């Protein structure tokens, strides 16, 4: 690899993770004061300010994980599959915000978040097979999405 390839891989990783998150956050933020605020929420709902920092840290971890996989030789067995799974997982991540906040549908959000949870598990396994440290950021991500799924379910049930 060329000496500056790490910069290209880092840029791709950051854009691939934070690009979709930017779209999701725009939809989410626009709907918090106009729709989300009026929903009945369970007792374990964190304050709104918690979500931004948590997601920023989780996305940074995902960018790190993706960077480690991108740095591998293109011919590495399983690399292409892992990158496709990562793209699907990120698409589902963004789709959740579009479903829940954009379409005002906790029911559709619940379906999407279950698919996202499964995709995260598959992604974590695929990355682990290639590089153990690349799988580490998926543990807190999976934990947070599990919490978000419980929150989504509770909001669906209460509304």
ZAMIVEX-204919 format. One record per residue (C-alpha): y, x, z negated; residue in one letter; residue number from 1. Coordinates in Angstrom, 1 decimal, padded with zeros to 4 digits. Layout:
N
R       Y       X       Z  r    k
R       Y       X       Z  A  NUM
...
END
This chain:
159
R       Y       X       Z  r    k
R   000.0   000.0   000.0  X    1
R   003.5   001.1   000.6  X    2
R   005.6   002.0  -002.4  X    3
R   007.9  -000.9  -002.1  X    4
R   005.1  -003.5  -001.7  X    5
R   005.4  -004.3  -005.4  X    6
R   008.9  -005.7  -004.8  X    7
R   007.7  -007.9  -002.0  X    8
R   004.8  -009.2  -004.1  X    9
R   007.0  -009.7  -007.1  X   10
R   009.5  -011.7  -005.0  X   11
R   006.8  -013.8  -003.5  X   12
R   005.3  -014.6  -006.9  X   13
R   008.7  -015.5  -008.4  X   14
R   009.6  -017.8  -005.4  X   15
R   006.1  -019.4  -005.3  X   16
R   006.4  -020.4  -008.9  X   17
R   010.0  -021.0  -009.6  X   18
R   010.8  -022.6  -006.2  X   19
R   008.6  -025.6  -006.8  X   20
R   009.7  -025.7  -010.4  X   21
R   013.3  -026.0  -009.3  X   22
R   012.5  -029.1  -007.2  X   23
R   010.6  -030.6  -010.2  X   24
R   013.4  -029.9  -012.6  X   25
R   016.0  -031.5  -010.3  X   26
R   014.0  -034.8  -010.2  X   27
R   013.2  -034.6  -014.0  X   28
R   016.8  -033.8  -015.1  X   29
R   018.3  -036.6  -013.0  X   30
R   016.0  -039.2  -014.5  X   31
R   016.2  -038.2  -018.2  X   32
R   019.5  -040.0  -019.0  X   33
R   018.9  -042.9  -016.6  X   34
R   015.2  -043.8  -017.0  X   35
R   013.3  -041.7  -019.5  X   36
R   015.7  -042.3  -022.3  X   37
R   014.8  -046.0  -022.4  X   38
R   011.0  -045.5  -022.5  X   39
R   009.1  -046.0  -025.7  X   40
R   007.7  -042.6  -026.8  X   41
R   005.1  -041.6  -029.3  X   42
R   006.0  -039.9  -032.6  X   43
R   004.9  -036.5  -031.4  X   44
R   007.4  -036.4  -028.5  X   45
R   009.4  -033.1  -028.8  X   46
R   013.1  -033.1  -028.4  X   47
R   014.2  -032.8  -024.7  X   48
R   015.6  -029.3  -025.2  X   49
R   012.1  -027.9  -025.9  X   50
R   010.8  -028.5  -022.4  X   51
R   013.1  -026.1  -020.5  X   52
R   012.4  -023.0  -022.5  X   53
R   008.6  -023.8  -022.7  X   54
R   008.3  -024.3  -019.0  X   55
R   010.4  -021.2  -018.2  X   56
R   008.0  -019.1  -020.3  X   57
R   005.0  -020.7  -018.8  X   58
R   006.3  -020.3  -015.2  X   59
R   007.1  -016.6  -016.0  X   60
R   003.5  -016.2  -017.0  X   61
R   002.2  -017.8  -013.9  X   62
R   004.4  -015.6  -011.7  X   63
R   002.9  -012.6  -013.5  X   64
R  -000.6  -013.9  -012.9  X   65
R   000.2  -014.5  -009.2  X   66
R   001.8  -011.1  -008.8  X   67
R  -001.4  -009.4  -010.1  X   68
R  -003.5  -011.2  -007.5  X   69
R  -001.0  -010.6  -004.7  X   70
R  -001.2  -006.9  -005.5  X   71
R  -004.9  -006.8  -004.6  X   72
R  -006.0  -005.8  -001.2  X   73
R  -006.0  -008.8   001.2  X   74
R  -009.7  -008.2   001.9  X   75
R  -010.7  -008.5  -001.8  X   76
R  -013.5  -011.1  -002.0  X   77
R  -012.2  -014.3  -003.6  X   78
R  -008.5  -013.4  -003.4  X   79
R  -007.7  -015.9  -000.6  X   80
R  -009.6  -018.7  -002.3  X   81
R  -007.8  -017.9  -005.6  X   82
R  -004.4  -018.0  -003.8  X   83
R  -005.2  -021.4  -002.2  X   84
R  -006.3  -022.8  -005.5  X   85
R  -003.0  -021.5  -007.0  X   86
R  -001.0  -023.2  -004.3  X   87
R  -002.9  -026.5  -004.9  X   88
R  -002.3  -026.2  -008.6  X   89
R   001.5  -025.6  -008.1  X   90
R   001.7  -028.5  -005.7  X   91
R   000.1  -030.8  -008.4  X   92
R   002.4  -029.4  -011.0  X   93
R   005.4  -030.4  -008.9  X   94
R   003.8  -033.7  -007.9  X   95
R   003.6  -034.7  -011.6  X   96
R   007.4  -034.6  -011.9  X   97
R   007.8  -036.5  -008.7  X   98
R   005.3  -039.1  -009.8  X   99
R   006.3  -039.5  -013.4  X  100
R   010.1  -039.0  -013.2  X  101
R   010.8  -039.5  -009.5  X  102
R   008.7  -042.7  -009.0  X  103
R   009.1  -043.8  -012.6  X  104
R   005.4  -044.1  -012.9  X  105
R   003.6  -042.9  -016.0  X  106
R   000.4  -044.4  -014.5  X  107
R   000.6  -042.2  -011.4  X  108
R   001.8  -039.3  -013.5  X  109
R  -001.4  -039.7  -015.6  X  110
R  -003.6  -039.5  -012.5  X  111
R  -001.7  -036.4  -011.3  X  112
R  -001.8  -034.6  -014.6  X  113
R  -005.6  -035.1  -014.9  X  114
R  -005.9  -033.5  -011.5  X  115
R  -003.5  -030.8  -012.5  X  116
R  -005.5  -030.0  -015.6  X  117
R  -008.7  -029.6  -013.6  X  118
R  -006.9  -027.4  -011.0  X  119
R  -005.6  -025.2  -013.8  X  120
R  -009.1  -024.7  -015.2  X  121
R  -010.4  -023.9  -011.7  X  122
R  -007.4  -021.6  -011.1  X  123
R  -008.0  -019.8  -014.4  X  124
R  -011.6  -019.1  -013.5  X  125
R  -010.8  -018.0  -010.0  X  126
R  -008.1  -015.5  -011.3  X  127
R  -010.4  -014.3  -014.1  X  128
R  -013.1  -013.4  -011.6  X  129
R  -010.6  -011.1  -009.8  X  130
R  -008.5  -009.8  -012.7  X  131
R  -008.8  -010.8  -016.4  X  132
R  -005.1  -010.3  -017.3  X  133
R  -004.2  -012.6  -014.4  X  134
R  -006.1  -015.4  -016.2  X  135
R  -004.4  -015.0  -019.6  X  136
R  -001.2  -016.9  -018.8  X  137
R  -003.3  -019.9  -017.9  X  138
R  -004.4  -020.4  -021.6  X  139
R  -000.9  -021.4  -022.9  X  140
R  -000.3  -023.3  -019.6  X  141
R  -003.5  -025.3  -020.1  X  142
R  -002.6  -026.0  -023.7  X  143
R   000.8  -027.3  -022.8  X  144
R  -000.4  -029.4  -019.9  X  145
R  -003.1  -030.8  -022.3  X  146
R  -000.3  -031.8  -024.7  X  147
R   001.8  -033.2  -021.8  X  148
R  -001.2  -035.3  -020.7  X  149
R  -001.5  -036.7  -024.2  X  150
R   002.2  -037.4  -024.2  X  151
R   002.0  -039.0  -020.7  X  152
R  -000.9  -041.2  -021.8  X  153
R   001.0  -042.3  -024.9  X  154
R   004.0  -043.2  -022.8  X  155
R   001.9  -045.1  -020.4  X  156
R   000.2  -047.0  -023.2  X  157
R   003.5  -047.8  -024.9  X  158
R   005.3  -049.0  -021.8  X  159
END
